[in-house]
Amino acid sequence: MPAEIDIAVIGAGAAGIGAATRLAELGRSCLVLEAGPRVGGRAYTESEGLGTPFDHGASWLHVAEHNPLTPIARRLGFTLREGERRRRDILLIGDRRATPEEKAAHDAACDAWEEAAEARAAQGGPDVSIAEAVPHGGFWDATVSHWLGTTICGVEPERNSLRDYIDTGLDGENPQIAEGFGTLVARLAAGLPIRLGTPIERIRADRAITLEGPRGSLRARGCIVTVSTGVLAAGGLRFEPGLPTEIEAAIHGLPLALLSKIGLRGGQGLGFRLGLGPFARLGRRLEGEGDHPMSWMIAPFGRDHAVGFLGGEAAWALAREGPAAAEAFARADLTRYFGPAEVARAFPDRAVPTDWGENPLFRGAYTYARVGAAGSRAVLAGARLADGRIRFAGEACHTRYAGTVGGAWASGMAAAEALSATLGG
Ligand SMILES: Cc1cc2nc3c(=O)[nH]c(=O)nc-3n(C[C@H](O)[C@H](O)[C@H](O)COP(=O)(O)OP(=O)(O)OC[C@H]3O[C@@H](n4cnc5c(N)ncnc54)[C@H](O)[C@@H]3O)c2cc1C
């Protein structure tokens, strides 16, 4: 490592790449220090496992009309598939397919769920959990909570702050990127000064900022920390002097939720064979406590694979059990739709499960706020350690687009501007 640099950025995910991009635009020299063997962090496209681009992490360009990465993706010639729909192509009730009327009732329950959450938040007053605000007891209510809460948010609605859920809601266009979201983020990193395989374990702040890790130490004038709050809460990066109480509290107020994906590689003409068009969505009614239905997307972009999604406690439990258990779970869930013989025929190869929950460089998928902790994002984004020479950035720090790549990117840019202003000429 060089002995001394101007600004160090810890982590080469979207926030770190956004920060380094902005620092370069501001004429600042920086070095991005990344513990892992690749750039992109939680935006990661891999093509070997399924024989086609598979986004292990982010795949939707959420709120595309306001996402800073949309115009960049278009300018770079990436292919966006517009108009992602949320409704199910196949919805199972027990072992049978729901009728059109039952599907309409399910869709109405989804709308009612969102409306109830918004209405309760609009009342103001103390923060409550999402579970306290949404409908219960109706035929579809538990299923909708499982889907819109536990799966999409990656955490059970009982533990998730309603205030934060509403403040960071993702409405609008949600295209996916054919080449992969991770491919886009990796492209944005091209040409930036990034050092891979360089974990930082300790940051010491006195007259300079000293970063220490197994590959040596480095002094900088300023530093932007973009590692996940999961990594910070687990002590993956230590600070000297220790963090102020309110920053510690903000980190612990924003734990990582878990959304896991399991990719199943299919034979040629998978969608056709299963009688489904591209991007087909499958889901089933929750059958009581202990049932954890996956959500499925079959043949995205017309490709021959399926992706199953599982969030919350069930996803953490499966992550601990390992890839074989995840594959067995996914196959069993899909069997509900097509039967064992067809699933075995359609998906002969080994599955590709993601490992965000077990990976010590992430420790989950994206943040949620504990009930009462919705203000933590602003606290973290505004933190000025060591007289403003150490800043935080990352998806957790975005008060509007938390949990997204676009939010992480924007927060990296904002931290770069703030730090550059602090350091002056
Ligand atoms: C399954 C899943 C699905 C998702 N779906 C979407 C989606 O559809 N759309 C969307 O917009 N977002 C989605 N997200 C969220 C999105 O991926 C993240 O919000 C975003 O990528 C976070 O970027 P970041 O830079 O804040 O953090 P990270 O990407 O986590 O970057 C931090 C970097 O720091 C590195 N690091 C960790 N510890 C150290 C250390 N000690 N020293 C040096 N480096 C270290 C890590 O390796 C990592 O590269 C999804 C995430 C997951 C996991």
The ligand as an SDF file (V2000), in Angstrom:
LIG
                    3D

 53 58  0  0  0  0  0  0  0  0999 V2000
  -30.5150  -10.2040   -2.7170 C   0  0  0  0  0  0  0  0  0  0  0  0
  -30.4740   -8.7080   -2.8800 C   0  0  0  0  0  0  0  0  0  0  0  0
  -31.3840   -8.1010   -3.7360 C   0  0  0  0  0  0  0  0  0  0  0  0
  -31.3520   -6.7220   -3.9060 C   0  0  0  0  0  0  0  0  0  0  0  0
  -32.2020   -6.1510   -4.8160 N   0  0  0  0  0  0  0  0  0  0  0  0
  -32.0410   -4.8490   -5.1320 C   0  0  0  0  0  0  0  0  0  0  0  0
  -32.6850   -4.3060   -6.2790 C   0  0  0  0  0  0  0  0  0  0  0  0
  -33.3950   -5.0160   -6.9960 O   0  0  0  0  0  0  0  0  0  0  0  0
  -32.4850   -2.9860   -6.5680 N   0  0  0  0  0  0  0  0  0  0  0  0
  -31.6540   -2.1950   -5.8050 C   0  0  0  0  0  0  0  0  0  0  0  0
  -31.4880   -1.0150   -6.1290 O   0  0  0  0  0  0  0  0  0  0  0  0
  -31.0110   -2.7050   -4.7250 N   0  0  0  0  0  0  0  0  0  0  0  0
  -31.1690   -4.0060   -4.3860 C   0  0  0  0  0  0  0  0  0  0  0  0
  -30.4460   -4.5500   -3.3760 N   0  0  0  0  0  0  0  0  0  0  0  0
  -29.6810   -3.6570   -2.4830 C   0  0  0  0  0  0  0  0  0  0  0  0
  -28.3920   -3.1320   -3.1210 C   0  0  0  0  0  0  0  0  0  0  0  0
  -27.6790   -4.1910   -3.6830 O   0  0  0  0  0  0  0  0  0  0  0  0
  -27.5900   -2.4380   -2.0420 C   0  0  0  0  0  0  0  0  0  0  0  0
  -28.3970   -1.4630   -1.4050 O   0  0  0  0  0  0  0  0  0  0  0  0
  -26.3480   -1.7040   -2.5860 C   0  0  0  0  0  0  0  0  0  0  0  0
  -25.6830   -2.4680   -3.5580 O   0  0  0  0  0  0  0  0  0  0  0  0
  -25.4310   -1.3900   -1.4050 C   0  0  0  0  0  0  0  0  0  0  0  0
  -24.2800   -0.7240   -1.8400 O   0  0  0  0  0  0  0  0  0  0  0  0
  -23.2450   -0.1670   -0.7610 P   0  0  0  0  0  0  0  0  0  0  0  0
  -22.1250    0.4360   -1.5240 O   0  0  0  0  0  0  0  0  0  0  0  0
  -23.9640    0.6670    0.2300 O   0  0  0  0  0  0  0  0  0  0  0  0
  -22.7390   -1.4310    0.0580 O   0  0  0  0  0  0  0  0  0  0  0  0
  -21.9590   -2.7390   -0.4290 P   0  0  0  0  0  0  0  0  0  0  0  0
  -22.3840   -3.1140   -1.7890 O   0  0  0  0  0  0  0  0  0  0  0  0
  -22.1150   -3.7410    0.6460 O   0  0  0  0  0  0  0  0  0  0  0  0
  -20.4400   -2.2530   -0.5150 O   0  0  0  0  0  0  0  0  0  0  0  0
  -19.5900   -2.2480    0.6050 C   0  0  0  0  0  0  0  0  0  0  0  0
  -18.2760   -2.8980    0.2140 C   0  0  0  0  0  0  0  0  0  0  0  0
  -17.4270   -2.9050    1.3630 O   0  0  0  0  0  0  0  0  0  0  0  0
  -16.6420   -4.0850    1.3240 C   0  0  0  0  0  0  0  0  0  0  0  0
  -16.1340   -4.3330    2.6750 N   0  0  0  0  0  0  0  0  0  0  0  0
  -16.7740   -4.8770    3.7390 C   0  0  0  0  0  0  0  0  0  0  0  0
  -15.9860   -4.8890    4.8210 N   0  0  0  0  0  0  0  0  0  0  0  0
  -14.8090   -4.3290    4.4380 C   0  0  0  0  0  0  0  0  0  0  0  0
  -13.5850   -4.0260    5.1270 C   0  0  0  0  0  0  0  0  0  0  0  0
  -13.4290   -4.3170    6.4230 N   0  0  0  0  0  0  0  0  0  0  0  0
  -12.5690   -3.4320    4.4270 N   0  0  0  0  0  0  0  0  0  0  0  0
  -12.7270   -3.1190    3.1110 C   0  0  0  0  0  0  0  0  0  0  0  0
  -13.8550   -3.3910    2.4170 N   0  0  0  0  0  0  0  0  0  0  0  0
  -14.8990   -3.9670    3.0810 C   0  0  0  0  0  0  0  0  0  0  0  0
  -17.6030   -5.1380    0.8270 C   0  0  0  0  0  0  0  0  0  0  0  0
  -16.9090   -6.2450    0.2870 O   0  0  0  0  0  0  0  0  0  0  0  0
  -18.4080   -4.3570   -0.2210 C   0  0  0  0  0  0  0  0  0  0  0  0
  -17.8510   -4.5180   -1.5170 O   0  0  0  0  0  0  0  0  0  0  0  0
  -30.4210   -5.9340   -3.1910 C   0  0  0  0  0  0  0  0  0  0  0  0
  -29.5020   -6.5490   -2.3520 C   0  0  0  0  0  0  0  0  0  0  0  0
  -29.5080   -7.9180   -2.2130 C   0  0  0  0  0  0  0  0  0  0  0  0
  -28.4510   -8.5600   -1.3540 C   0  0  0  0  0  0  0  0  0  0  0  0
  1  2  1  0
  2  3  1  0
  2 52  2  0
  3  4  2  0
  4  5  1  0
  4 50  1  0
  5  6  2  0
  6  7  1  0
  6 13  1  0
  7  8  2  0
  7  9  1  0
  9 10  1  0
 10 11  2  0
 10 12  1  0
 12 13  2  0
 13 14  1  0
 14 15  1  0
 14 50  1  0
 15 16  1  0
 16 17  1  0
 16 18  1  0
 18 19  1  0
 18 20  1  0
 20 21  1  0
 20 22  1  0
 22 23  1  0
 23 24  1  0
 24 25  2  0
 24 26  1  0
 24 27  1  0
 27 28  1  0
 28 29  2  0
 28 30  1  0
 28 31  1  0
 31 32  1  0
 32 33  1  0
 33 34  1  0
 33 48  1  0
 34 35  1  0
 35 36  1  0
 35 46  1  0
 36 37  1  0
 36 45  1  0
 37 38  2  0
 38 39  1  0
 39 40  1  0
 39 45  2  0
 40 41  1  0
 40 42  2  0
 42 43  1  0
 43 44  2  0
 44 45  1  0
 46 47  1  0
 46 48  1  0
 48 49  1  0
 50 51  2  0
 51 52  1  0
 52 53  1  0
M  END
$$$$
